[in-house]
């Protein structure tokens, strides 16, 4: 083929569209930081075990949704206290809450990795938690995240927590994955949902196949399943020295399994950090291949 003919040659429109974006979605409680419910109970000067057994568990046994039971217990506790649980109290609690060792450095490292691998690719972090959104939004790592979703209180005029305004159940977490994919500014609460498969890949903010989800247990299993089905990457984390407790608490089907299960250790040479780095690098290389195919 002559140089002229080669210059005029156009590749067939058979390659996948290019989205130069990768999203990493994290759970918060027991994934990036200690469980905020337990930590708040401790801050209130109460015994976590007794609070759960005497107040929280009886409600669950009576058929309460676990999120509603947790928030109800805190609201009732606040009403009985001289020092109320207020919006300012939760903000201050979030400011003092420390993530697990290495989390901040991990977020920086992954940004640097993407830039080294392919500087045309954007990396975005998201948070979907069944914990307290008000707390997470005021932690030292909040600024790294494009969006943070979590359970929220309605506050009285004096700032006291008064009622549960928004809850995020296990299955509802997947709705927020779709929100990230669509790039919509709001998540509809009126029953309408984003139909992922009805939208062309060119219209997506980031396809599910270019997402990584990191979570610690049962509340994250629906997200694991969605990403496995759509070609994304699911990574599980656990506390302690072994994964025995995690495997006992989380029963998963074939479609819900994670790519790797590692201790919640974000230090540079940890298994989890290596897992995240490999996952990010893998997605970046897939995008680079698409860019090459598209002639970018």
C-alpha positions, -999 to +999 in steps of 0.1 A: +000+000+000+014+034-010+019+062+016-010+081+000-033+052+002-023+046+038-030+082+047-065+079+033-072+046+050-099+048+077-104+021+103-139+005+103-163+017+130-161-016+148-140-006+178-155+003+211-160+040+219-134+057+241-142+071+276-110+086+291-122+082+327-119+056+355-140+057+387-131+041+420-161+038+443-155+032+480-176+022+509-166+040+541-173+022+574-147-006+580-134+000+544-116+034+547-121+041+584-136+025+616-173+020+617-188+054+623-218+041+643-196+023+668-172+052+670-200+077+676-214+054+704-179+054+720-177+092+717-210+095+736-194+075+765-215+044+759-205+007+757-208-004+720-217-040+729-243-031+754-258-004+731-262-029+703-275-058+724-299-038+745-312-012+720-303-019+684-306-057+682-341-059+698-354-035+671-338-057+644-354-088+659-387-070+659-385-066+621-369-031+619-348-022+589-312-021+602-305+014+590-338+027+605-331+009+638-296+024+640-308+060+634-338+056+657-315+045+686-293+075+681-322+099+680-337+084+712-303+086+729-299+123+718-333+131+733-323+117+767-290+135+769-282+170+782-256+173+754-276+166+722-264+151+690-265+180+666-254+188+631-224+206+646-216+176+668-215+153+638-194+178+618-169+180+647-169+142+650-161+138+613-133+163+616-117+143+643-123+108+628-091+094+614-092+070+583-071+039+583-033+043+580-022+050+545-057+060+530-047+096+521-014+085+506-033+057+487-056+083+470-026+104+460-006+073+447-035+062+425-037+097+409+000+096+403-002+061+388-029+071+363-009+102+353+022+080+347+003+053+328-017+077+306-020+114+314-051+117+292-071+096+316-091+111+345-094+093+378-124+101+400-132+089+435-167+084+448-182+074+482-214+054+487-219+046+524-247+033+546-231+054+573-234+091+582-230+114+552-225+144+574-196+128+592-179+116+560-182+150+543-161+165+571-133+140+573-098+149+561-102+128+529-135+143+518-120+167+493-106+138+472-142+126+463-162+139+434-195+129+452-203+115+487-236+098+494-247+084+527-276+083+552-287+117+564-306+133+593-333+160+592-323+186+618-346+207+641-342+245+640-318+243+669-296+217+650-307+186+670-310+154+650-348+149+646-356+123+619-340+101+592-341+120+560-323+097+537-311+061+541-290+039+517-297+002+519-276-026+505-294-027+472-298+010+469-261+014+466-263+000+431-286+030+422-257+053+429-234+033+407-258+040+379-258+077+389-220+077+386-223+060+352-248+085+339-231+116+353-265+130+364-265+157+390-292+142+411-304+107+420-341+105+414-361+095+445-395+091+428-391+056+413-375+066+381-341+050+374-313+053+349-316+025+324-279+017+319-283-007+290-306+017+271-279+044+268-251+042+243-216+040+257-207+074+241-233+091+263-220+076+296-199+097+320-180+065+329-190+029+319-195+004+347-167-016+330-143+012+339-153+013+376-136-003+406-157-009+438-141-014+472-161-026+501-159-047+533-190-069+535-226-077+530-238-042+523-215-042+493-224-075+477-251-060+453-224-036+440-199-065+436-226-083+416-233-054+393-197-047+384-190-084+379-219-085+354-207-054+336-170-061+334-159-038+362-136-048+392-148-056+427-123-057+456-132-068+491-114-057+523-114-071+558-102-061+592-079-082+613-053-109+604-075-133+584-105-133+561-123-160+581-148-135+598-155-119+564-163-152+547-185-163+576-206-131+574-208-127+537-222-155+516-217-148+480-228-165+447-205-169+418-216-135+403-209-117+436-174-127+441-146-102+444-115-100+423-094-101+454-099-100+492-072-082+512-067-067+546-077-031+550-041-019+549-034+009+525+004+011+531+025+013+499+036-023+497+004-039+511-016-065+492-046-041+490-025-013+476-010-037+450-045-049+442-058-013+436-027-004+416-031-034+393-068-028+389-063+009+380-034+001+356-054-027+339-083-003+332-059+025+320-043+001+296-076-010+282-085+027+276-051+032+260-058+003+236-091+019+227-074+052+221-049+035+198-078+018+179-096+051+176-065+069+164-063+093+193 
